[in-house]
Amino acid sequence: MPDLPLLNPSDVHLALGTDRWRSPRPFGPAGLVIDTISDSAHSRARVIITDGPHDDPEVDWRHASMSRPLRNPDYDDLVLLKAAAWGDDGYAYQVFPARSEHVNIHEHALHLWGTPTGARLLPAFGSNSSI
C-alpha cells in the first residue's frame, strides 16, 4: 500500500474558513472533526473527515461528511467539503448504494468518498466528457 498523504488539520481549517469554523479536533484513529463557530441551529454544521481502508485492505479511502441539524447540506456545502478534503484538483464521489446497504446515522448528513490523493477513479463526466 502506498504512503498516504497526511490529512493536515490546518489546511482543512483554512479551506473551510477560519472565520466560520472552529479548530479541528482528532476523530478516530485517522481523522478529524470540525464544527462551525455559529451556535444558530440554522447555520450550524459539522464536518468529519477520515482516512483508512474500506472493503479492500489494499486500497485506502478518504471519507468526508457534512451534517446540519435542521436540513441537508446543499451543493455549496459539498463544494466546500470537497475542497477542504481533496483540494481544488482532487476528485471525490457521492455514492448511492443499494437500499439494502444504506446506512443512515444522521438524518441530515451527506458524504463524499475518494482516495486520499484525490486520484480520479471514474471516467471523465465533466466538461471534457464525450457523453
C-alpha contacts under 8 A as a table, 3 or more apart, distances in Angstrom:
res1	aa1	res2	aa2	distance
1	M	58	E	5.89
1	M	59	V	7.09
4	L	116	P	6.49
4	L	117	T	7.32
5	P	116	P	6.39
5	P	117	T	6.47
7	L	12	V	7.90
7	L	31	G	7.50
7	L	51	D	7.95
7	L	85	A	7.96
8	N	11	D	5.39
8	N	12	V	6.40
9	P	12	V	5.11
9	P	13	H	6.05
9	P	24	P	6.02
9	P	32	L	7.26
10	S	13	H	5.04
10	S	14	L	6.12
10	S	24	P	7.79
11	D	14	L	5.12
11	D	15	A	6.13
11	D	84	A	7.41
12	V	15	A	5.11
12	V	16	L	6.23
12	V	84	A	4.82
12	V	85	A	6.49
13	H	16	L	5.25
13	H	17	G	6.06
13	H	18	T	5.91
13	H	21	W	7.03
13	H	22	R	7.87
13	H	23	S	6.70
13	H	24	P	6.74
13	H	34	I	7.94
13	H	84	A	7.52
14	L	17	G	5.04
14	L	18	T	5.65
14	L	84	A	7.97
15	A	80	L	7.55
15	A	83	A	6.67
15	A	84	A	4.93
16	L	20	R	7.60
16	L	21	W	6.74
16	L	80	L	6.44
16	L	81	L	7.38
16	L	84	A	5.94
17	G	20	R	5.55
17	G	21	W	6.03
18	T	21	W	5.27
18	T	22	R	6.88
18	T	23	S	7.72
19	D	37	I	7.93
20	R	36	T	5.71
20	R	37	I	5.50
20	R	38	S	7.27
21	W	34	I	6.79
21	W	35	D	5.83
21	W	36	T	4.16
21	W	37	I	5.13
22	R	34	I	6.15
22	R	35	D	5.63
22	R	36	T	5.72
22	R	37	I	5.48
23	S	34	I	6.45
23	S	35	D	7.90
24	P	32	L	6.09
24	P	33	V	5.63
24	P	34	I	4.72
24	P	35	D	7.78
25	R	32	L	5.38
25	R	33	V	5.35
25	R	34	I	6.45
26	P	30	A	7.75
26	P	31	G	5.92
26	P	32	L	4.40
26	P	33	V	6.34
27	F	30	A	6.80
27	F	31	G	4.72
27	F	32	L	4.38
27	F	33	V	5.78
27	F	48	I	7.63
27	F	50	T	7.57
28	G	31	G	5.74
28	G	32	L	7.49
28	G	50	T	7.71
30	A	50	T	5.66
30	A	51	D	5.58
30	A	52	G	7.08
31	G	48	I	7.26
31	G	49	I	5.39
31	G	50	T	3.99
31	G	51	D	6.20
32	L	48	I	5.79
32	L	49	I	5.51
32	L	50	T	6.56
33	V	46	R	7.09
33	V	47	V	5.61
33	V	48	I	4.45
33	V	49	I	6.57
34	I	46	R	5.73
34	I	47	V	5.19
34	I	48	I	6.57
35	D	44	R	7.50
35	D	45	A	5.90
35	D	46	R	4.45
35	D	47	V	6.40
36	T	39	D	7.82
36	T	44	R	5.65
36	T	45	A	5.51
36	T	46	R	6.46
37	I	44	R	7.52
38	S	43	S	6.48
38	S	44	R	5.60
39	D	43	S	7.61
39	D	44	R	6.13
40	S	43	S	5.55
40	S	44	R	5.82
41	A	44	R	5.23
41	A	68	R	7.98
41	A	69	P	6.27
41	A	70	L	6.82
42	H	69	P	7.57
42	H	70	L	6.60
43	S	68	R	7.79
44	R	68	R	6.13
44	R	69	P	7.03
45	A	66	M	6.79
45	A	67	S	5.59
45	A	68	R	4.59
45	A	69	P	7.15
46	R	66	M	5.53
46	R	67	S	5.32
46	R	68	R	6.60
47	V	64	A	7.09
47	V	65	S	5.60
47	V	66	M	4.52
47	V	67	S	6.69
47	V	81	L	7.59
48	I	63	H	7.97
48	I	64	A	5.64
48	I	65	S	5.33
48	I	66	M	6.62
49	I	62	R	7.03
49	I	63	H	5.61
49	I	64	A	4.30
49	I	65	S	6.53
49	I	85	A	7.03
50	T	62	R	5.67
50	T	63	H	5.32
50	T	64	A	6.56
51	D	60	D	6.97
51	D	61	W	5.70
51	D	62	R	4.43
51	D	63	H	6.42
51	D	116	P	6.90
52	G	60	D	5.03
52	G	61	W	5.46
52	G	62	R	6.60
53	P	56	D	6.58
53	P	57	P	5.25
53	P	58	E	7.22
53	P	59	V	5.89
53	P	60	D	4.31
53	P	61	W	5.88
54	H	57	P	6.42
54	H	59	V	7.18
54	H	60	D	6.60
54	H	61	W	6.59
56	D	59	V	5.62
56	D	60	D	7.96
57	P	60	D	7.16
60	D	115	T	6.32
60	D	116	P	7.10
61	W	113	W	6.90
61	W	114	G	5.70
61	W	115	T	4.53
61	W	116	P	5.86
62	R	113	W	5.76
62	R	114	G	5.33
62	R	115	T	5.40
62	R	116	P	5.12
63	H	111	H	7.05
63	H	112	L	5.89
63	H	113	W	4.74
63	H	114	G	6.77
64	A	81	L	7.15
64	A	82	K	7.79
64	A	85	A	6.79
64	A	111	H	5.69
64	A	112	L	5.21
64	A	113	W	6.45
65	S	81	L	7.52
65	S	109	A	6.55
65	S	110	L	5.56
65	S	111	H	4.28
65	S	112	L	6.24
66	M	73	P	6.65
66	M	77	D	7.65
66	M	78	L	7.62
66	M	81	L	7.14
66	M	109	A	5.52
66	M	110	L	5.68
66	M	111	H	6.67
67	S	72	N	6.74
67	S	73	P	6.35
67	S	106	H	7.48
67	S	108	H	5.46
67	S	109	A	4.01
67	S	110	L	6.50
68	R	71	R	5.75
68	R	72	N	6.12
68	R	73	P	6.37
68	R	108	H	5.70
68	R	109	A	6.64
69	P	108	H	6.54
70	L	108	H	7.02
71	R	108	H	5.55
72	N	107	E	7.88
72	N	108	H	4.42
72	N	109	A	5.98
72	N	110	L	7.02
73	P	76	D	7.99
73	P	77	D	5.58
73	P	78	L	6.94
73	P	108	H	7.12
73	P	109	A	6.81
73	P	110	L	6.61
74	D	77	D	5.20
74	D	78	L	6.51
75	Y	78	L	5.16
75	Y	79	V	6.25
76	D	79	V	5.01
76	D	80	L	6.22
77	D	80	L	5.15
77	D	81	L	6.13
78	L	81	L	4.86
78	L	82	K	5.97
79	V	82	K	5.21
79	V	83	A	6.25
80	L	83	A	5.21
80	L	84	A	6.17
81	L	84	A	5.12
81	L	85	A	6.17
82	K	85	A	5.27
82	K	86	W	5.65
82	K	87	G	6.78
82	K	88	D	7.82
82	K	92	A	6.65
82	K	112	L	7.36
83	A	86	W	5.37
83	A	87	G	4.20
83	A	88	D	5.29
83	A	90	G	7.98
84	A	87	G	5.82
86	W	89	D	7.27
86	W	90	G	4.96
86	W	91	Y	6.85
86	W	92	A	7.31
86	W	116	P	7.30
86	W	117	T	7.28
86	W	118	G	5.61
87	G	90	G	5.62
89	D	118	G	7.56
90	G	117	T	7.08
90	G	118	G	4.00
90	G	119	A	6.24
90	G	120	R	7.38
91	Y	114	G	6.47
91	Y	118	G	4.81
91	Y	119	A	6.00
91	Y	120	R	5.44
92	A	112	L	5.97
92	A	113	W	5.38
92	A	114	G	4.61
92	A	115	T	7.73
92	A	118	G	6.69
92	A	120	R	7.88
93	Y	112	L	5.28
93	Y	113	W	5.11
93	Y	114	G	6.14
94	Q	111	H	6.25
94	Q	112	L	4.82
94	Q	113	W	6.36
95	V	111	H	7.73
95	V	112	L	7.23
95	V	113	W	7.48
97	P	100	S	7.96
97	P	101	E	6.06
97	P	102	H	5.98
98	A	101	E	5.39
98	A	102	H	6.42
99	R	102	H	5.14
104	N	107	E	6.54
106	H	109	A	5.66
114	G	118	G	5.99
114	G	119	A	7.48
115	T	118	G	5.11
115	T	119	A	6.09
116	P	119	A	7.83
120	R	123	P	7.76
124	A	128	N	6.56
124	A	129	S	5.32
125	F	128	N	7.11
125	F	129	S	5.03
125	F	131	I	7.39
126	G	129	S	5.51
